[in-house]
Amino acid sequence: MAELSLAIPKRWQPASVWLLYVVGLAPAAWTFYLGATDQLGADPVKTFELFLGIWTIRFLIATLAVSPARELLGWNYLRYRRALGLLTFYYALMHFAVYMVLDQAMDIHAVINDVLKRPFIMFGMAGLAMLIPLAVTSNNFSIRRLGKSWIWLHRLVTIIAACGALHFALSTKILDLEQYIYVGLIIALILYRSWRPIARSRKKGQGRTRNRAMASAS
Amino acid sequence: AAALSAVESKYKVDEKPTPIKDVTTYNNFYEFGLDKGDPAANSGDFKPLPWTIKVDGMVNKPGTFDLEALIKEFPIEERTYRMRCVEAWSMVIPWDGFPLASLLDKVEPLGSAKYVAFETVVRPDEMPGQKGFFQSLDWPYIEGLRLDEARHPLTLLAVGLYGETLPNQNGAPIRLVVPWKYGFKGIKSIVRMTLTDQQPKNTWQVTNPQEYGFYANVNPAVDHPRWSQASERRIGESGFFGASRHPTLPFNGYADEVASLYAGMDLKANF
């Protein structure tokens, strides 16, 4: 397969990954600054909470899009997938922290009630909980140590994506156009992932599993 | 917005009014878009004057009334009410308006009339949310009240806020304010009122009957399916860090005045 690598000299590539973390966290930092200096409108906490939620969805979509982009278009962004996945986790964690601390003012009782009673919050919490083991094992040591189980573990991302889409779609009074687009993209990416192993098993002996694990470790 | 001459009234909650900047930039008015900032941003082309309201149905004297004539006819009162949105946020707003009962008396409802149905204007050319292939709700927006609720002295037809005529984003030129009910009952830019013996099918109840009912009385004991209604975020008062949550009061604090309207009714079933 013809692979188009980014036009960055090899020695700058690790730096470009770090740059992605910085650029990726900038929207949260900037919006936090706007909120802290009273420039986030009439309902700053809700605005910040929803902002972090929508960016979680964006990074989730970007993470899921890395494989199809390579396989269908030949764009190789594999070295950024870990950063994108971790940014998804960081944004989900910040989204939860703002809900817990700024919105519900640490009222644990109210939060527990919300989680138990409301399906859309349940889906969100389940997604966040499943992101934790993925984030914890997002390092070369875990990939070597866990081997094949690492790949199985990280397939959880499909279920996480479904939880994220449900949480997002059920959270509003009506679905707006933006939600249709985001949820549609997630569904398409989930379908692609579930279709791919079947397509792949028809072509025998490609040693993809080993290649993939090594690519992720790079 | 033009200045209105309003007289003081006894209806004035003893709480700090929400800053006018927040009242006029944080709105739900889907005719102008779904985001809270959309109505302020997208309502510039809306022309609230001249304006007429048609009152028909089960009345002795149906008619089409010119808004400016109504404002001259009925004394405009200043009333500071709590406003509780179904989304668990709240404001305190100084409205200017006249009781809906005044207009109802003028048209003389028949004995058989049980409800009032209200209708918002449909003007896709001036209301971007009503235009295009993606539309959030079925237009026109419909609301309704039982006749005794409509006649209640607290029920107001507002034509202004903070002493000036209503900004477009707040429902210019005339809107309903029912302070003991969730904000979505306060239908905006009203063009028609119909007296009827059938309970009106209000827009949100039709759109999502699990979540929104006909009565929509503020009730901390009945949760919304997706969030608790036990407390509310007071807009403008809570900063970024000291999120100020107020406990939500039954009937939004107007229980003494209105609880008797619902005596013997199951408020969980009639949410």
Chai-1 contact restraints between the chains, C-beta under 6 A:
chainA,res_idxA,chainB,res_idxB,connection_type,confidence,min_distance_angstrom,max_distance_angstrom,comment,restraint_id
A,G35,B,F240,contact,1.0,0.0,6.0,A-B,restraint_1
A,A36,B,F240,contact,1.0,0.0,6.0,A-B,restraint_2
A,A42,B,D22,contact,1.0,0.0,6.0,A-B,restraint_3
A,A42,B,Y26,contact,1.0,0.0,6.0,A-B,restraint_4
A,A42,B,I235,contact,1.0,0.0,6.0,A-B,restraint_5
A,D43,B,I235,contact,1.0,0.0,6.0,A-B,restraint_6
A,P44,B,F240,contact,1.0,0.0,6.0,A-B,restraint_7
A,V45,B,A243,contact,1.0,0.0,6.0,A-B,restraint_8
A,L102,B,A243,contact,1.0,0.0,6.0,A-B,restraint_9
A,A105,B,A243,contact,1.0,0.0,6.0,A-B,restraint_10
A,R118,B,R226,contact,1.0,0.0,6.0,A-B,restraint_11
A,F120,B,R226,contact,1.0,0.0,6.0,A-B,restraint_12
A,I174,B,S136,contact,1.0,0.0,6.0,A-B,restraint_13
A,D176,B,L34,contact,1.0,0.0,6.0,A-B,restraint_14
A,L177,B,F134,contact,1.0,0.0,6.0,A-B,restraint_15
